[in-house]
């Protein structure tokens, strides 16, 4: 998105950061229009910052370095995973984050300027066709009305998979996200209109971001995730969007043979690199907290946390 042309939505919208109170207190970066989350450092009287989960984005990337020159007076450090579709160059990222700027994850991308289903693997096309015969997929028109059902559905996923950290969104966060500008939600149901699954996307500019999805056990058996993805991609392509960003594998170090990676990879026409970016504001405090740890993790004193 070109700086200043349209109001940011999705991950670039400050309203998204406001849904992440379980992660930290939002702090607006006035020049770039992005937001970071300020959180206490356990066992200390100090605080640091992180980007919104799962990706940091902003309105004007060219103003980010100036923002960070002035935002960190009370923070030890800041870490973000930069939006792979952010309107910035690698030198600009390194100027804003001089202490760490490294390739982190490959995110799967679908080119929506071509028929998106044609680019999917044969396996995914077959399973999508089968799932669409077993389910009905429709767009959720009122996010507020869908809140209870979505919280129950996603809560079941959290409990089943033991999800912790930022991805364990509490109910209030999930409800607010359904009503964000740029949020697009699809639901899958059976012949009796019983909910089988849902997918929440956040759209910003020409890109649709695959935010969250969950299915019931019955939905999993019916292949609801395939029906939801196929319908979503066709919808965004027909709406004139250019790309869908499906994200990467779960966790800081995804397992290559993970089912989630196979699912996303089977739809993708390519990948884009997300960079992990870090900045130290208080070097003496950072070094004291890190102690003798020798780790590539940033910040070192939080080694073992989920990004």
N, C-alpha and C positions, 0 to 999 in steps of 0.2 A: 504494500500500500504506500502510495506517495504521501509524504508527511503533510498533514494539515488538510488533505482533500476531503476526507469523510470522517465521521465520528467512529472511533475504533469500537469494535465489538469483539466477542469471544474472549480469548486470553488477553488481548490488548486492552480490554475495557476495565477501568478501575473498579467497576461494579463486580467483576469476577473475583478480584482479590478480596473484596469485602465479604465474599462467601466462605473464605478460608480462615475464619477465626480460630478453628481448631489447630491451625498451623502457626499463626502469628498475627500480630497487629499490623494492618495495612499501612503503608507509608507511601504517599504519592511522590513521584519524581516529576516536578513541575514542568521542566523543559521538554522531556521526552514523552511525558504522559503515561509512562509505565508506573507500576507499583511493585514494591518489595514488601516482604513480611518480616517484621521484627519479632524476635523470640528470645527469651532468656536462655543463657548458657547454664545448664544444670550444675548446681553446686557452687555457683559464683554469683556475684552481684552485677555481672556484665551481660551484654546482649550482643547478638549478631543478626545478620539478615540473610534471607534466602528469597529466591524468585518464587512466583506462584507455581503451584504444581499443576500440570507436569512441565509446562513451558513458560518461560518469561517472554513477553512480547510488549511492544510499546508503539506509540503513534509516530515518533520521530527518533529514529535510531541515531541520527547524526548529533543529537543533543544529549545522548546518554552519558558520554564521558564527562561532560560538564556537570551534569546532575550528580554523578558519583564523586566528583571532586568536592561537593558541598554537603552530601547527605550523610556522611559517615562519622560525624564528630563524636557520636556516642556509641558507635558500633565497633566491634573488634574486626569483623570481616563480613563479606557478602559472597554468596555462591548462587549462581543461576544456571539453568539449562536454557540456552538461547533458542528461540523459535527458528527452525530450519528455513522458514519462509520470511524471516525478518529482513527488512530492507536495509541491510548493512553488509559491509565487506569484512573479511577476516582482519585486516589491519585496524578497522574501526573497533571491532570487538576487542582486539588486543590492547588498543589504547585505553579502552574503558576498563579492562580487566588485566592489568599488567602482571599479576601474580600467578594466574592460571588461565590458560585458554587452550583446551585440548579437545580433539575429537572424542565424543562420548558414546553416542549410539547412532546406528543407521536407522532412520525412520522410513517406513514404507509409504510410497506415494502412488496415487492413481491419477493418470492424466485424463481429465474429464473432457478434453477437447476431442477425444476419440471415443468411440463406443466403449464404455467402461467394462461391460460384461465380456466383450470380445477379448479383452486383454487378460481376463482371469484364466487360471489353469483349467484344464479339462475337468479335473476333480471338482473344483469349485463351481463350475458351470452346471455340472450334473447335479451336485447337491443342492444348489440354489433352485434349479428347476423342480426338483423333487419337493423341497421345502415349500415352495410357492404353491404347490398343489395341495399341501396339507395345512397351510396357514393362510390367514388374511393379514396383510400389513397395511396400516393406515397411519397418516400423520396425526399426531396429537395437536389439536387446535388450541386447547386451554391447558397450559402447564400447571396452573394452580389446581385445577380439578384432578390432574393426574398425580399430584404429589403423594398421596397416601399409597397408591399402588406402586409408584416408583420407589419410594422409601422401603417398602416391604420387599420388593424384588431385589434391590441392590443390597439391602441388609442381609438377605439370604446368601448372596454371593460373598459378602464380607465374612459371614460366619462359616460358610462352607470352606473357603480357602484360607481362613485365618489371616485375612488382610490386616495389616497394621500400618501406622504412619499416615502420611498425608492422604493416601488413597482410601483410607477408612472414613469416608465422608460421613459426618453425622447428618441426621434427618433434616435439620434446618438448612444446612448447606445444600443438600440435594434439592430441597424445595425452591430455594432461591435461584439455583442454577437453571431450573426449568423455565424461569421467568426472565432470564437475561435477554437483552437485545442480541440477536444473532443465534439464539438457541433454537435448534430444530430437533424435534423428538418424533420417533416412529415407534409404534407398538405392533406386536404380532399377537394374533389371537386364533383360537380354534373355531370350529363350526358353531359352538355355543357361546362365542364371544368371551371365552375365558382367557385371561392374559397368559401368554406363553413367554414373552420376552419384550425387551425394549432397548432402544439405542438412542443416546443423546449426543448430538453434534453441536459444535460451536463454530459459527461461520464468521470469518473476518475477511473483508475484501473478496478476492477471487478464490479463497481457500476454505474448504469445509474440514474441520478438525474432528476426528472420531474421539469423542471425549470419554463416555462411559457406556457400557452395555452389560446386560444381565439377562439370564433366562431361568425359567423354572425347570425342574427335572423333566417335566413333560415337554417343555419347549426345547430342551436340549435333544430329547429323543426325536422330535419333529424337525430338527435342523433350523430352528427359528433364527439363529444367528446368521445363517446363510440367506434366508429370505429377507431379513432386515438389512443386511449389507447390500444385497443386489438392488433392493428397492431404493435405498438411500442414494446409492451411486447414480442410478438412473435419474432420480429426482434432481440431484445437484447438477448433473450434466445437462438436463433439459432446462434448468434454471440459468444456465450460462456461466456457472462457475468453471474454473480452469483446473483446479487440483483438489484432491481429497488427501489429507494427511492422516494415515492410519496409526501412527505412533510406532513404537518399537516393542521389544519384549519387556516383561515386568522385571522390576528390581534393578539394582545398580549394575549387576553383571548377568544379563540374560543368558539362559541356557539355549544353545543353538537349536536343540531338538525339542524345544518347548512347543506345546500345541498352539498357544497364542501366536507365536511367531509364524508357525506354519499357516495358520488361518489368515493372518495379514499378508504374508508373502504371496499367497495364492491369488490375491486380488491385485497385487501391485504391478505397476509398469516400470517402477524404478525406485530409487531411494534418495534421501537427502540426509546429510550429516548434521546432527545436533551437537553443538559444542558446550562443554562444561566450562564455565567461566568463574574465576574467583578473584577477589580483591581483598587485600589486607589494609585496614584503616589504622589499626593500632599494632604496630609491629612488635613492640616489647611485650604487650599483653598477649598477643597471639603466640609468640615464642614461649612465654611462660606457661600458657595453657597447653601447648603442644608437647612440652617437655622433651623427652628423648624419643618420641614416636618417629619412626621412619616409615612413612606410608605415602602412596600417591593420592590418598583421599584428601579432599579439600572440603572444609578446613580440617586439618590434621587432628585437632582435638575432638572432632565429632566422628572419628573413624568408626565405621560400623553402622552409622545411621543410613536409612534409606533416602536417596536423593528425591 
